[in-house]
């Protein structure tokens, strides 16, 4: 059985809140689940995130795959750093460096063309 860590939508129309659950990957989004180990309330200011670190680490260590949204929440709470030290997500500095190199190269080409 493949286990996914994902969000389960709760609440009313236009007032959602989510529970972070471990569920079988074949189960529907709001269907059967194995365990609830957190909650996420995006409409509060600031948004409320509570995750049971012990249970999250248990499921991750047993091979459960988090959805993209749950992975972001795990990074926010620091659980992902405990599970995979050094993996803080996409490093934006690398992207900026590549973009600035391209911009410098274009500027140099333009300067050579003018001369």
Secondary structure, 3 states (H helix, E strand, C coil): CCEEEEEEEEEECCEEEEEEEEEECCCCCCCCCCEEEEEEECCCCCCEEEECHHHHHHHHHCCCEECHHHHHHHHHHCHHHHHCCCCCCCCHHHHHHHHHHHHHHHHHHHHHHHC
